[in-house]
Amino acid sequence: MPTTYILINSDLGSDVEIIKKIKQILDTESSVKYEVQGVYGVYDIIVKITADSMDLLRSIITNKIRKVDKVYSTLTMMVIEEQER
């Protein structure tokens, strides 16, 4: 199953609000498994998403997560599926 990690830069102090919004978005997707955590360092939030298809992942990232208010930038890393086995 396609998996991606998304590193998110957000507005200062908005990480709890953004995490809540991302969880609400991903909870509506029945074929998605996810983890969302706030982190220290260059990025503020890390999201791991596993979905049934790469197209679904791209749609969620582009059309939903990147459009959450107070998200400044994202860095998306797709897992190489062949190396998971």
N, C-alpha and C positions, 0 to 999 in steps of 0.2 A: 504494500500500500504506500502511496506517495506520502512523504513526510517533509515538512519544512520547519525551519527555525526562523523567527522574525525578531530582529533586534529593533527596539523602538526608542527614539529620542522624543521626549515630551516636554511640555511647558513645566517649569519648576513648580513642584508641589501638586501636580495634577495626576500623578501616577495611580493613586487609589481610584480616582474617578474613571480614568481610562481603562484600568483593569476591569472594573465593574461593567463598563460598556462592552468591552471585548467579550467578556463572559456571556453577557446577554445576547450578543450577536451569535456566538458559537453555540450557545444552548439551543438556538432555533434550527441548527443544522443537524439532522438526525444521523447522518452518516459520517460524522466528524468526532474524533477524539482529540482532546487538547489539554495543555497545561499552560498556565499564565502565572508569571512571577515577577515581582519587582526585584531589581538587582542594583548593586552599587557598581560604579565604574563609568565607562564612557557612555553606555546605554542605560536607560531607566527601567525598561521592561523587556522580558524575553517571553516569547510565545512559541510553543511547539504544537504543530497541528498535523494530524494524520487524517487523510480523507480517502474516499473511494477512487477519486480520479485527480489527475493533475489539473484538469480544467476547473474543477470545483475549488481546488486550492488557490489557483490564480484569481478566480472570481472573488473569493472571500477576501484575499489580500488587497486586490486592486479596488474593488467596489465597496468594501465594507471597512476593513481595518484601517487602511490608509486615509479614509475619509472621516475617521473619528476626530472630533474637536480636540485641539491641543496636542495632537500628534504632529511633531515637526518633521521627522524623517523616519524611514525604515530601512533596514538592511535585511534582505531575504536570502536565506541559504537553503537550497533544496538538497535533500539527502540523496546520495547516489544509491539507488535501490539495489543494484547488483552487488554492492558491498555489504548489504545488510544480512545476507544469507550466510 
